[in-house]
Amino acid sequence: MIKVTMGAADGEIGKISLEGTIDIAGAAEIEQPFSILSGSRRYLVADFTGVDFLASLGVRVLVQSARALGSRGGRLILVGAADPVRRVLVACGVDTIVDLVDSEADAMMVARR
Amino acid sequence: MLQDTIEFEAEVRAADDLNRWLAEAVATAGLDRGVADDLKLCLHEIVSNIILHGQGSDRRIQVDLQLSGDTATATIIDRCHAFDPTARPLADKIRNLETAQIGGFGITLVRTIAETVHYTRVGGANVLTLTCRRR
């Protein structure tokens, strides 16, 4: 079960907040919001503070998003990924193509630098 | 030692049932938190693979668990066409945006995280046994 909240955009920066589990069902839920935001903004700040689980199907969504943003010179920025989530990201090498930060303030600094 | 079994249809909505059952079993057994996280990830990857790619008329999946302290053993049984996850090549780790592959990480995660992964085909069923232990 995953709750997805689209935040108010800030110029070229889109925002999304997730809460719950990104398993096979959760990955299907987040695919469209990530696709929409990644196709319309240059940067996407995704708040992962409330995500307790990430499976590889969720990794697929994040990689697609990072590639779409990257094609326009942008980045995917994940905020507050907990240890079990971060471990999956690092194991797949996702940390080499997205920014992992601790707070939204840090994310905004990355997007505006 | 806690032993438990669940059987469900290979459908996306089964993920919630699997989560609830697993959380209860892990709590009852007092399983180490890190081992529980590893077990949940491995189970989801294998079960998701069967749900999305398994072919066959019998779509039931059975999961048997054995949990004790810092060790978890899970056996996942399905009757779809033969598929040996241990025979697949491991996915390359992402290194940059240009060459990043989008998928194929599930089985690689299982084989990286689980201490042992053993596959056998028995009487028309895929039987995958994996063990997670505190690192």
gemmi code that builds the backbone of each chain (N, CA, C; Angstrom):
import gemmi

chains = {
    "A": [
        ("MET", (0.854, -1.201, 0.000), (0.000, 0.000, 0.000), (0.885, 1.245, 0.000)),
        ("ILE", (0.607, 2.152, -0.918), (1.427, 3.361, -1.010), (0.517, 4.570, -1.179)),
        ("LYS", (0.866, 5.641, -0.471), (0.128, 6.897, -0.629), (1.026, 7.861, -1.403)),
        ("VAL", (0.491, 8.427, -2.471), (1.263, 9.333, -3.325), (0.654, 10.725, -3.261)),
        ("THR", (1.474, 11.715, -2.943), (1.008, 13.107, -2.902), (1.884, 13.936, -3.827)),
        ("MET", (1.247, 14.566, -4.795), (1.989, 15.446, -5.704), (2.077, 16.821, -5.047)),
        ("GLY", (3.297, 17.335, -4.885), (3.468, 18.645, -4.272), (3.360, 19.755, -5.305)),
        ("ALA", (3.218, 20.979, -4.816), (3.170, 22.138, -5.718), (4.540, 22.312, -6.367)),
        ("ALA", (4.539, 22.506, -7.683), (5.807, 22.671, -8.402), (6.431, 24.017, -8.064)),
        ("ASP", (7.751, 24.064, -8.150), (8.506, 25.292, -7.885), (9.369, 25.540, -9.124)),
        ("GLY", (8.788, 26.253, -10.090), (9.522, 26.479, -11.333), (9.797, 25.178, -12.054)),
        ("GLU", (11.064, 24.893, -12.271), (11.449, 23.677, -12.987), (11.517, 22.461, -12.066)),
        ("ILE", (11.175, 22.678, -10.803), (11.314, 21.600, -9.820), (9.941, 21.020, -9.465)),
        ("GLY", (9.741, 19.737, -9.792), (8.526, 19.058, -9.400), (8.725, 18.367, -8.062)),
        ("LYS", (7.615, 18.138, -7.348), (7.727, 17.507, -6.029), (6.685, 16.398, -5.889)),
        ("ILE", (7.119, 15.329, -5.230), (6.221, 14.212, -4.967), (6.597, 13.615, -3.614)),
        ("SER", (5.587, 13.188, -2.878), (5.835, 12.596, -1.566), (5.198, 11.213, -1.518)),
        ("LEU", (5.955, 10.237, -1.016), (5.475, 8.859, -0.963), (5.451, 8.365, 0.476)),
        ("GLU", (4.431, 7.547, 0.761), (4.336, 6.995, 2.117), (3.827, 5.564, 2.020)),
        ("GLY", (4.634, 4.618, 2.468), (4.200, 3.225, 2.447), (5.210, 2.308, 1.790)),
        ("THR", (4.685, 1.301, 1.106), (5.498, 0.192, 0.598), (5.525, 0.180, -0.927)),
        ("ILE", (6.734, 0.206, -1.500), (6.845, 0.139, -2.965), (7.171, -1.303, -3.344)),
        ("ASP", (6.123, -2.125, -3.300), (6.249, -3.510, -3.759), (5.624, -3.587, -5.150)),
        ("ILE", (5.198, -4.762, -5.573), (4.645, -4.898, -6.924), (3.422, -4.004, -7.116)),
        ("ALA", (2.592, -3.885, -6.075), (1.399, -3.040, -6.169), (1.783, -1.559, -6.073)),
        ("GLY", (2.682, -1.244, -5.150), (3.116, 0.141, -4.962), (3.824, 0.688, -6.187)),
        ("ALA", (4.632, -0.146, -6.833), (5.362, 0.300, -8.024), (4.389, 0.682, -9.133)),
        ("ALA", (3.308, -0.088, -9.264), (2.303, 0.235, -10.282), (1.627, 1.567, -9.968)),
        ("GLU", (1.457, 1.848, -8.675), (0.794, 3.097, -8.263), (1.648, 4.330, -8.539)),
        ("ILE", (2.945, 4.196, -8.403), (3.808, 5.389, -8.530), (4.268, 5.625, -9.965)),
        ("GLU", (4.074, 4.643, -10.833), (4.625, 4.750, -12.186), (4.100, 5.969, -12.945)),
        ("GLN", (2.801, 6.175, -12.942), (2.237, 7.279, -13.717), (2.618, 8.654, -13.141)),
        ("PRO", (2.500, 8.872, -11.823), (2.912, 10.176, -11.290), (4.370, 10.514, -11.602)),
        ("PHE", (5.250, 9.515, -11.473), (6.669, 9.776, -11.777), (6.858, 10.090, -13.263)),
        ("SER", (6.122, 9.363, -14.103), (6.239, 9.587, -15.546), (5.777, 10.999, -15.908)),
        ("ILE", (4.664, 11.421, -15.342), (4.129, 12.761, -15.641), (5.108, 13.840, -15.191)),
        ("LEU", (5.565, 13.718, -13.944), (6.446, 14.772, -13.406), (7.813, 14.760, -14.102)),
        ("SER", (8.316, 13.586, -14.416), (9.629, 13.500, -15.069), (9.577, 14.028, -16.495)),
        ("GLY", (8.392, 14.005, -17.084), (8.255, 14.483, -18.450), (7.957, 15.961, -18.552)),
        ("SER", (7.657, 16.582, -17.408), (7.242, 17.979, -17.474), (8.142, 18.920, -16.679)),
        ("ARG", (9.052, 18.387, -15.896), (9.946, 19.225, -15.073), (11.394, 18.858, -15.362)),
        ("ARG", (12.299, 19.702, -14.910), (13.719, 19.393, -15.098), (14.276, 18.634, -13.896)),
        ("TYR", (13.783, 18.998, -12.727), (14.206, 18.309, -11.503), (12.974, 17.727, -10.831)),
        ("LEU", (13.152, 16.597, -10.181), (12.058, 16.018, -9.404), (12.583, 15.666, -8.016)),
        ("VAL", (11.953, 16.283, -7.005), (12.300, 16.011, -5.608), (11.268, 15.035, -5.056)),
        ("ALA", (11.708, 13.833, -4.720), (10.803, 12.798, -4.227), (11.088, 12.543, -2.751)),
        ("ASP", (10.100, 12.828, -1.916), (10.258, 12.615, -0.474), (10.008, 11.142, -0.148)),
        ("PHE", (11.078, 10.449, 0.231), (11.017, 9.018, 0.552), (11.014, 8.762, 2.056)),
        ("THR", (10.850, 9.820, 2.841), (10.931, 9.671, 4.298), (9.950, 8.612, 4.813)),
        ("GLY", (8.778, 8.530, 4.199), (7.754, 7.597, 4.678), (7.733, 6.263, 3.954)),
        ("VAL", (8.767, 5.985, 3.161), (8.812, 4.716, 2.426), (9.568, 3.672, 3.249)),
        ("ASP", (8.913, 2.566, 3.550), (9.552, 1.552, 4.409), (10.103, 0.366, 3.614)),
        ("PHE", (9.812, 0.324, 2.308), (10.239, -0.851, 1.530), (10.314, -0.481, 0.054)),
        ("LEU", (11.371, -0.930, -0.593), (11.520, -0.688, -2.031), (11.963, -1.979, -2.699)),
        ("ALA", (11.159, -2.435, -3.659), (11.516, -3.620, -4.443), (12.024, -3.187, -5.816)),
        ("SER", (12.528, -4.147, -6.575), (13.171, -3.810, -7.846), (12.203, -3.189, -8.852)),
        ("LEU", (10.918, -3.497, -8.735), (9.958, -2.879, -9.658), (9.867, -1.371, -9.400)),
        ("GLY", (10.100, -0.971, -8.150), (10.170, 0.453, -7.840), (11.456, 1.068, -8.358)),
        ("VAL", (12.539, 0.302, -8.294), (13.822, 0.766, -8.849), (13.652, 1.080, -10.327)),
        ("ARG", (12.916, 0.232, -11.032), (12.669, 0.434, -12.468), (12.018, 1.801, -12.716)),
        ("VAL", (11.034, 2.152, -11.882), (10.346, 3.451, -12.032), (11.327, 4.600, -11.803)),
        ("LEU", (12.175, 4.450, -10.801), (13.131, 5.520, -10.482), (14.165, 5.685, -11.599)),
        ("VAL", (14.623, 4.571, -12.159), (15.617, 4.660, -13.241), (14.996, 5.312, -14.480)),
        ("GLN", (13.769, 4.933, -14.790), (13.077, 5.566, -15.931), (12.956, 7.065, -15.710)),
        ("SER", (12.602, 7.441, -14.495), (12.447, 8.852, -14.154), (13.778, 9.585, -14.277)),
        ("ALA", (14.833, 8.990, -13.710), (16.161, 9.620, -13.746), (16.637, 9.797, -15.180)),
        ("ARG", (16.344, 8.812, -16.024), (16.773, 8.914, -17.428), (15.995, 10.007, -18.161)),
        ("ALA", (14.690, 10.105, -17.896), (13.873, 11.140, -18.551), (14.344, 12.527, -18.123)),
        ("LEU", (14.568, 12.707, -16.830), (15.037, 14.008, -16.326), (16.442, 14.303, -16.863)),
        ("GLY", (17.285, 13.283, -16.849), (18.664, 13.458, -17.300), (18.760, 13.841, -18.760)),
        ("SER", (17.806, 13.387, -19.561), (17.835, 13.712, -20.995), (17.630, 15.209, -21.226)),
        ("ARG", (17.108, 15.915, -20.200), (16.937, 17.366, -20.307), (17.886, 18.098, -19.354)),
        ("GLY", (18.925, 17.395, -18.949), (19.926, 18.000, -18.078), (19.506, 18.120, -16.628)),
        ("GLY", (18.457, 17.391, -16.243), (17.958, 17.465, -14.864), (18.370, 16.270, -14.022)),
        ("ARG", (17.820, 16.196, -12.819), (18.170, 15.123, -11.883), (16.946, 14.691, -11.086)),
        ("LEU", (16.971, 13.447, -10.666), (16.010, 12.948, -9.679), (16.689, 13.024, -8.321)),
        ("ILE", (15.992, 13.621, -7.351), (16.573, 13.806, -6.017), (15.657, 13.130, -4.994)),
        ("LEU", (16.197, 12.168, -4.266), (15.419, 11.439, -3.269), (15.764, 11.941, -1.875)),
        ("VAL", (14.741, 12.281, -1.120), (14.930, 12.835, 0.225), (14.604, 11.776, 1.282)),
        ("GLY", (15.521, 11.592, 2.229), (15.230, 10.813, 3.429), (15.027, 9.328, 3.232)),
        ("ALA", (15.728, 8.721, 2.288), (15.587, 7.271, 2.092), (16.126, 6.528, 3.318)),
        ("ALA", (15.293, 5.690, 3.928), (15.701, 4.920, 5.116), (16.687, 3.826, 4.705)),
        ("ASP", (17.367, 3.265, 5.691), (18.438, 2.297, 5.409), (18.033, 1.128, 4.502)),
        ("PRO", (16.874, 0.468, 4.753), (16.524, -0.663, 3.875), (16.303, -0.228, 2.427)),
        ("VAL", (15.783, 0.985, 2.249), (15.547, 1.519, 0.902), (16.873, 1.912, 0.263)),
        ("ARG", (17.698, 2.589, 1.037), (19.000, 3.046, 0.532), (19.864, 1.855, 0.125)),
        ("ARG", (19.764, 0.770, 0.874), (20.584, -0.415, 0.575), (20.234, -0.986, -0.799)),
        ("VAL", (18.936, -0.997, -1.133), (18.506, -1.487, -2.451), (19.012, -0.550, -3.540)),
        ("LEU", (18.903, 0.747, -3.291), (19.363, 1.727, -4.281), (20.860, 1.558, -4.551)),
        ("VAL", (21.621, 1.391, -3.487), (23.076, 1.264, -3.632), (23.427, -0.075, -4.299)),
        ("ALA", (22.718, -1.136, -3.917), (23.003, -2.468, -4.489), (22.802, -2.470, -6.004)),
        ("CYS", (21.839, -1.691, -6.482), (21.564, -1.631, -7.938), (22.397, -0.551, -8.624)),
        ("GLY", (23.047, 0.298, -7.851), (23.832, 1.389, -8.434), (23.011, 2.628, -8.741)),
        ("VAL", (21.783, 2.671, -8.233), (20.917, 3.832, -8.503), (21.502, 5.108, -7.890)),
        ("ASP", (22.291, 4.927, -6.835), (22.896, 6.105, -6.186), (23.886, 6.822, -7.105)),
        ("THR", (24.255, 6.199, -8.233), (25.169, 6.864, -9.166), (24.420, 7.771, -10.153)),
        ("ILE", (23.098, 7.621, -10.228), (22.340, 8.430, -11.196), (21.269, 9.295, -10.551)),
        ("VAL", (21.048, 9.146, -9.230), (20.140, 10.039, -8.523), (20.898, 10.623, -7.334)),
        ("ASP", (20.391, 11.734, -6.809), (20.986, 12.317, -5.605), (20.201, 11.846, -4.394)),
        ("LEU", (20.911, 11.366, -3.384), (20.282, 10.969, -2.122), (20.620, 12.029, -1.084)),
        ("VAL", (19.608, 12.714, -0.573), (19.842, 13.788, 0.400), (18.965, 13.564, 1.622)),
        ("ASP", (19.297, 14.312, 2.690), (18.609, 14.094, 3.963), (17.392, 14.988, 4.177)),
        ("SER", (17.312, 16.119, 3.474), (16.204, 17.045, 3.729), (15.768, 17.726, 2.436)),
        ("GLU", (14.563, 18.293, 2.458), (14.078, 18.999, 1.270), (14.948, 20.224, 1.000)),
        ("ALA", (15.443, 20.840, 2.073), (16.322, 22.005, 1.878), (17.569, 21.605, 1.088)),
        ("ASP", (18.134, 20.442, 1.432), (19.304, 19.942, 0.687), (18.927, 19.659, -0.766)),
        ("ALA", (17.733, 19.112, -0.974), (17.280, 18.798, -2.325), (17.162, 20.066, -3.165)),
        ("MET", (16.624, 21.117, -2.574), (16.460, 22.371, -3.308), (17.827, 22.973, -3.648)),
        ("MET", (18.785, 22.781, -2.747), (20.147, 23.277, -3.033), (20.733, 22.539, -4.244)),
        ("VAL", (20.510, 21.211, -4.297), (21.020, 20.426, -5.427), (20.357, 20.898, -6.724)),
        ("ALA", (19.052, 21.134, -6.678), (18.326, 21.514, -7.885), (18.685, 22.922, -8.353)),
        ("ARG", (19.122, 23.768, -7.433), (19.374, 25.167, -7.802), (20.848, 25.494, -7.994)),
        ("ARG", (21.712, 24.518, -7.779), (23.142, 24.847, -7.864), (23.601, 24.952, -9.315)),
    ],
    "B": [
        ("MET", (11.923, -22.107, 17.102), (11.754, -22.131, 15.640), (10.278, -21.975, 15.291)),
        ("LEU", (9.997, -21.017, 14.416), (8.630, -20.840, 13.940), (8.538, -21.364, 12.516)),
        ("GLN", (7.521, -22.158, 12.265), (7.269, -22.644, 10.911), (5.868, -22.224, 10.501)),
        ("ASP", (5.729, -21.718, 9.289), (4.403, -21.303, 8.831), (4.349, -21.414, 7.307)),
        ("THR", (3.141, -21.508, 6.798), (2.920, -21.656, 5.356), (1.767, -20.774, 4.910)),
        ("ILE", (1.908, -20.193, 3.723), (0.806, -19.442, 3.121), (0.693, -19.876, 1.662)),
        ("GLU", (-0.540, -19.877, 1.154), (-0.750, -20.169, -0.265), (-1.685, -19.114, -0.826)),
        ("PHE", (-1.372, -18.618, -1.995), (-2.193, -17.558, -2.588), (-2.106, -17.633, -4.104)),
        ("GLU", (-3.048, -16.968, -4.764), (-3.040, -16.892, -6.217), (-1.974, -15.884, -6.663)),
        ("ALA", (-1.358, -16.148, -7.803), (-0.314, -15.258, -8.324), (-0.957, -14.022, -8.946)),
        ("GLU", (-1.381, -13.103, -8.084), (-2.009, -11.856, -8.518), (-1.374, -10.700, -7.757)),
        ("VAL", (-1.393, -9.525, -8.366), (-0.765, -8.359, -7.739), (-1.351, -8.084, -6.358)),
        ("ARG", (-2.656, -8.267, -6.227), (-3.286, -7.944, -4.938), (-2.836, -8.871, -3.807)),
        ("ALA", (-2.180, -9.978, -4.139), (-1.699, -10.903, -3.099), (-0.555, -10.300, -2.296)),
        ("ALA", (0.056, -9.226, -2.817), (1.204, -8.631, -2.118), (0.825, -8.172, -0.715)),
        ("ASP", (-0.368, -7.614, -0.551), (-0.790, -7.147, 0.775), (-0.935, -8.316, 1.747)),
        ("ASP", (-1.523, -9.424, 1.267), (-1.664, -10.612, 2.120), (-0.287, -11.134, 2.532)),
        ("LEU", (0.631, -11.156, 1.581), (1.990, -11.629, 1.871), (2.654, -10.727, 2.919)),
        ("ASN", (2.486, -9.412, 2.762), (3.081, -8.466, 3.719), (2.554, -8.697, 5.131)),
        ("ARG", (1.219, -8.831, 5.242), (0.611, -9.007, 6.566), (1.071, -10.308, 7.208)),
        ("TRP", (1.045, -11.378, 6.439), (1.437, -12.692, 6.955), (2.897, -12.691, 7.395)),
        ("LEU", (3.727, -12.096, 6.569), (5.161, -12.065, 6.870), (5.442, -11.245, 8.126)),
        ("ALA", (4.788, -10.079, 8.231), (4.998, -9.204, 9.400), (4.618, -9.933, 10.688)),
        ("GLU", (3.530, -10.679, 10.635), (3.077, -11.408, 11.829), (4.052, -12.524, 12.184)),
        ("ALA", (4.498, -13.256, 11.185), (5.429, -14.365, 11.432), (6.756, -13.847, 11.994)),
        ("VAL", (7.241, -12.761, 11.416), (8.524, -12.179, 11.845), (8.429, -11.693, 13.292)),
        ("ALA", (7.300, -11.055, 13.630), (7.105, -10.554, 15.002), (6.997, -11.707, 15.982)),
        ("THR", (6.239, -12.720, 15.625), (6.056, -13.879, 16.511), (7.382, -14.584, 16.772)),
        ("ALA", (8.202, -14.686, 15.727), (9.483, -15.394, 15.864), (10.555, -14.517, 16.513)),
        ("GLY", (10.303, -13.198, 16.598), (11.330, -12.295, 17.119), (12.557, -12.267, 16.221)),
        ("LEU", (12.304, -12.347, 14.921), (13.412, -12.409, 13.959), (14.200, -11.107, 13.950)),
        ("ASP", (15.505, -11.209, 13.838), (16.402, -10.066, 13.722), (15.879, -9.107, 12.639)),
        ("ARG", (15.896, -7.792, 12.914), (15.306, -6.804, 12.010), (15.954, -6.814, 10.614)),
        ("GLY", (17.270, -6.881, 10.601), (17.967, -6.884, 9.312), (17.643, -8.127, 8.495)),
        ("VAL", (17.562, -9.264, 9.166), (17.216, -10.514, 8.475), (15.788, -10.433, 7.943)),
        ("ALA", (14.902, -9.834, 8.759), (13.504, -9.684, 8.334), (13.416, -8.807, 7.075)),
        ("ASP", (14.192, -7.725, 7.041), (14.205, -6.859, 5.850), (14.692, -7.624, 4.624)),
        ("ASP", (15.768, -8.399, 4.809), (16.321, -9.186, 3.690), (15.306, -10.211, 3.194)),
        ("LEU", (14.667, -10.879, 4.142), (13.685, -11.916, 3.794), (12.523, -11.309, 3.006)),
        ("LYS", (12.019, -10.176, 3.483), (10.888, -9.531, 2.813), (11.259, -9.162, 1.373)),
        ("LEU", (12.440, -8.616, 1.201), (12.869, -8.220, -0.148), (12.987, -9.443, -1.057)),
        ("CYS", (13.648, -10.473, -0.561), (13.832, -11.681, -1.378), (12.491, -12.307, -1.749)),
        ("LEU", (11.596, -12.417, -0.777), (10.289, -13.021, -1.052), (9.519, -12.219, -2.098)),
        ("HIS", (9.525, -10.889, -1.936), (8.796, -10.052, -2.882), (9.366, -10.161, -4.289)),
        ("GLU", (10.674, -10.219, -4.387), (11.280, -10.304, -5.721), (10.894, -11.614, -6.413)),
        ("ILE", (10.973, -12.710, -5.690), (10.653, -14.011, -6.287), (9.163, -14.102, -6.624)),
        ("VAL", (8.326, -13.692, -5.663), (6.872, -13.784, -5.876), (6.432, -12.840, -7.000)),
        ("SER", (6.981, -11.638, -7.040), (6.624, -10.687, -8.105), (6.993, -11.243, -9.473)),
        ("ASN", (8.140, -11.890, -9.527), (8.587, -12.491, -10.780), (7.594, -13.557, -11.264)),
        ("ILE", (7.108, -14.349, -10.343), (6.128, -15.388, -10.705), (4.819, -14.730, -11.149)),
        ("ILE", (4.371, -13.711, -10.413), (3.112, -13.028, -10.745), (3.189, -12.416, -12.146)),
        ("LEU", (4.310, -11.781, -12.458), (4.420, -11.055, -13.724), (4.798, -11.953, -14.902)),
        ("HIS", (5.621, -12.962, -14.652), (6.180, -13.721, -15.778), (5.833, -15.206, -15.787)),
        ("GLY", (5.303, -15.718, -14.692), (4.993, -17.145, -14.627), (3.878, -17.513, -15.594)),
        ("GLN", (4.068, -18.617, -16.304), (3.056, -19.070, -17.255), (2.633, -20.489, -16.900)),
        ("GLY", (1.322, -20.697, -16.886), (0.805, -22.014, -16.564), (-0.630, -21.890, -16.093)),
        ("SER", (-1.356, -22.979, -16.104), (-2.775, -22.924, -15.731), (-2.958, -22.890, -14.218)),
        ("ASP", (-2.019, -23.486, -13.486), (-2.095, -23.490, -12.027), (-1.312, -22.295, -11.504)),
        ("ARG", (-2.025, -21.276, -11.003), (-1.381, -20.014, -10.635), (-1.223, -19.866, -9.128)),
        ("ARG", (-1.207, -20.964, -8.404), (-1.020, -20.847, -6.959), (0.475, -20.750, -6.616)),
        ("ILE", (0.741, -19.986, -5.580), (2.106, -19.906, -5.043), (2.046, -20.310, -3.574)),
        ("GLN", (2.975, -21.152, -3.174), (3.068, -21.553, -1.765), (4.406, -21.069, -1.198)),
        ("VAL", (4.343, -20.489, -0.011), (5.576, -20.063, 0.657), (5.636, -20.736, 2.026)),
        ("ASP", (6.714, -21.461, 2.268), (6.962, -22.088, 3.570), (8.088, -21.313, 4.258)),
        ("LEU", (7.874, -20.989, 5.523), (8.882, -20.232, 6.279), (9.393, -21.028, 7.460)),
        ("GLN", (10.683, -20.873, 7.724), (11.274, -21.357, 8.979), (12.089, -20.204, 9.538)),
        ("LEU", (11.698, -19.706, 10.715), (12.356, -18.539, 11.296), (12.883, -18.866, 12.679)),
        ("SER", (14.128, -18.448, 12.935), (14.659, -18.616, 14.292), (15.755, -17.594, 14.531)),
        ("GLY", (15.524, -16.673, 15.445), (16.540, -15.730, 15.890), (17.156, -14.898, 14.791)),
        ("ASP", (18.250, -15.396, 14.218), (18.943, -14.610, 13.205), (19.010, -15.329, 11.863)),
        ("THR", (18.133, -16.324, 11.674), (18.139, -17.075, 10.415), (16.716, -17.268, 9.897)),
        ("ALA", (16.559, -17.036, 8.600), (15.252, -17.247, 7.970), (15.442, -18.098, 6.727)),
        ("THR", (14.642, -19.142, 6.611), (14.650, -19.971, 5.402), (13.247, -19.952, 4.799)),
        ("ALA", (13.183, -19.644, 3.513), (11.895, -19.613, 2.824), (11.962, -20.524, 1.614)),
        ("THR", (10.894, -21.281, 1.424), (10.771, -22.109, 0.223), (9.549, -21.630, -0.551)),
        ("ILE", (9.785, -21.242, -1.801), (8.710, -20.727, -2.649), (8.437, -21.768, -3.732)),
        ("ILE", (7.180, -22.202, -3.799), (6.807, -23.275, -4.733), (5.721, -22.762, -5.683)),
        ("ASP", (5.968, -22.915, -6.973), (4.929, -22.584, -7.951), (4.908, -23.655, -9.032)),
        ("ARG", (3.799, -23.722, -9.746), (3.640, -24.757, -10.778), (3.590, -24.156, -12.176)),
        ("CYS", (4.205, -22.995, -12.328), (4.320, -22.401, -13.653), (5.422, -23.139, -14.432)),
        ("HIS", (5.654, -22.688, -15.668), (6.708, -23.313, -16.462), (8.048, -23.232, -15.729)),
        ("ALA", (8.934, -24.164, -16.046), (10.218, -24.233, -15.341), (11.001, -22.934, -15.489)),
        ("PHE", (11.482, -22.433, -14.365), (12.316, -21.226, -14.386), (13.303, -21.305, -13.231)),
        ("ASP", (14.582, -21.270, -13.581), (15.642, -21.366, -12.574), (16.320, -19.996, -12.420)),
        ("PRO", (15.978, -19.246, -11.381), (16.569, -17.914, -11.210), (18.074, -17.961, -10.974)),
        ("THR", (18.573, -19.100, -10.484), (20.004, -19.183, -10.189), (20.834, -19.362, -11.458)),
        ("ALA", (20.155, -19.652, -12.575), (20.881, -19.868, -13.832), (20.953, -18.602, -14.675)),
        ("ARG", (20.286, -17.552, -14.224), (20.280, -16.300, -14.981), (21.561, -15.514, -14.723)),
        ("PRO", (22.055, -14.800, -15.741), (23.215, -13.933, -15.474), (22.813, -12.783, -14.558)),
        ("LEU", (23.743, -12.345, -13.714), (23.460, -11.217, -12.818), (23.406, -9.921, -13.626)),
        ("ALA", (22.500, -9.034, -13.239), (22.389, -7.732, -13.916), (23.604, -6.878, -13.571)),
        ("ASP", (24.031, -6.089, -14.547), (25.134, -5.147, -14.284), (24.655, -4.023, -13.390)),
        ("LYS", (25.504, -3.638, -12.449), (25.178, -2.518, -11.582), (25.186, -1.225, -12.408)),
        ("ILE", (24.245, -0.328, -12.113), (24.183, 0.945, -12.838), (25.424, 1.775, -12.506)),
        ("ARG", (26.005, 2.367, -13.564), (27.181, 3.212, -13.359), (26.981, 4.635, -13.865)),
        ("ASN", (26.079, 4.792, -14.835), (25.791, 6.137, -15.335), (24.447, 6.126, -16.066)),
        ("LEU", (23.926, 7.336, -16.334), (22.603, 7.458, -16.949), (22.565, 6.880, -18.357)),
        ("GLU", (23.652, 7.054, -19.080), (23.669, 6.666, -20.486), (23.503, 5.151, -20.661)),
        ("THR", (24.124, 4.390, -19.798), (24.096, 2.931, -19.974), (23.179, 2.224, -18.973)),
        ("ALA", (22.479, 2.998, -18.134), (21.665, 2.389, -17.071), (20.567, 1.514, -17.656)),
        ("GLN", (20.547, 0.248, -17.254), (19.443, -0.602, -17.663), (18.287, -0.354, -16.713)),
        ("ILE", (17.066, -0.482, -17.258), (15.891, -0.077, -16.484), (15.438, -1.178, -15.533)),
        ("GLY", (15.569, -2.416, -15.941), (15.058, -3.495, -15.094), (16.039, -4.643, -14.970)),
        ("GLY", (15.525, -5.747, -14.436), (16.336, -6.953, -14.324), (17.106, -7.076, -13.029)),
        ("PHE", (16.752, -6.243, -12.029), (17.517, -6.253, -10.786), (16.967, -7.216, -9.730)),
        ("GLY", (15.742, -7.690, -9.915), (15.104, -8.485, -8.867), (15.876, -9.727, -8.474)),
        ("ILE", (16.172, -10.551, -9.460), (16.870, -11.806, -9.168), (18.296, -11.532, -8.693)),
        ("THR", (18.898, -10.489, -9.259), (20.250, -10.122, -8.816), (20.243, -9.726, -7.344)),
        ("LEU", (19.223, -8.978, -6.925), (19.117, -8.597, -5.510), (19.008, -9.842, -4.624)),
        ("VAL", (18.170, -10.771, -5.034), (17.991, -11.993, -4.232), (19.312, -12.741, -4.102)),
        ("ARG", (20.004, -12.903, -5.211), (21.248, -13.675, -5.183), (22.370, -12.928, -4.478)),
        ("THR", (22.236, -11.610, -4.376), (23.230, -10.819, -3.659), (22.962, -10.825, -2.160)),
        ("ILE", (21.688, -10.750, -1.795), (21.310, -10.558, -0.387), (21.194, -11.877, 0.374)),
        ("ALA", (20.603, -12.882, -0.263), (20.425, -14.165, 0.435), (21.776, -14.874, 0.577)),
        ("GLU", (21.933, -15.574, 1.699), (23.191, -16.302, 1.904), (23.279, -17.493, 0.961)),
        ("THR", (22.144, -18.196, 0.789), (22.091, -19.306, -0.161), (20.778, -19.247, -0.945)),
        ("VAL", (20.844, -19.641, -2.200), (19.644, -19.750, -3.040), (19.763, -21.063, -3.803)),
        ("HIS", (18.763, -21.930, -3.621), (18.834, -23.248, -4.267), (17.555, -23.494, -5.055)),
        ("TYR", (17.698, -23.917, -6.301), (16.527, -24.196, -7.146), (16.496, -25.657, -7.544)),
        ("THR", (15.283, -26.199, -7.562), (15.100, -27.532, -8.130), (13.706, -27.624, -8.750)),
        ("ARG", (13.555, -28.485, -9.717), (12.258, -28.728, -10.356), (11.780, -30.080, -9.882)),
        ("VAL", (10.640, -30.103, -9.206), (10.150, -31.352, -8.620), (8.697, -31.567, -9.031)),
        ("GLY", (8.443, -32.645, -9.747), (7.054, -33.017, -10.081), (6.262, -31.893, -10.721)),
        ("GLY", (6.867, -31.158, -11.630), (6.159, -30.077, -12.318), (6.110, -28.778, -11.542)),
        ("ALA", (6.854, -28.700, -10.445), (6.857, -27.466, -9.644), (8.264, -26.873, -9.577)),
        ("ASN", (8.320, -25.541, -9.604), (9.571, -24.829, -9.297), (9.679, -24.730, -7.784)),
        ("VAL", (10.789, -25.172, -7.232), (10.996, -25.101, -5.782), (12.274, -24.312, -5.523)),
        ("LEU", (12.097, -23.135, -4.966), (13.244, -22.266, -4.694), (13.383, -22.099, -3.188)),
        ("THR", (14.531, -22.450, -2.672), (14.770, -22.319, -1.233), (15.885, -21.305, -1.015)),
        ("LEU", (15.604, -20.315, -0.174), (16.635, -19.310, 0.108), (16.772, -19.118, 1.612)),
        ("THR", (17.984, -18.794, 2.006), (18.272, -18.563, 3.416), (18.871, -17.174, 3.596)),
        ("CYS", (18.320, -16.439, 4.551), (18.876, -15.137, 4.926), (19.377, -15.247, 6.365)),
        ("ARG", (20.547, -14.691, 6.603), (21.145, -14.778, 7.931), (21.750, -13.424, 8.294)),
        ("ARG", (21.836, -13.150, 9.592), (22.411, -11.869, 10.017), (23.845, -11.748, 9.519)),
        ("ARG", (24.127, -10.584, 8.904), (25.475, -10.394, 8.345), (26.391, -9.724, 9.346)),
    ],
}
model = gemmi.Model(1)
for chain_id, residues in chains.items():
    chain = gemmi.Chain(chain_id)
    for i, (resn, *xyz) in enumerate(residues, 1):
        res = gemmi.Residue()
        res.name, res.seqid = resn, gemmi.SeqId(i, " ")
        for name, pos in zip(("N", "CA", "C"), xyz):
            atom = gemmi.Atom()
            atom.name, atom.element = name, gemmi.Element(name[0])
            atom.pos, atom.b_iso = gemmi.Position(*pos), 0.0
            res.add_atom(atom)
        chain.add_residue(res)
    model.add_chain(chain)
structure = gemmi.Structure()
structure.add_model(model)
structure.setup_entities()
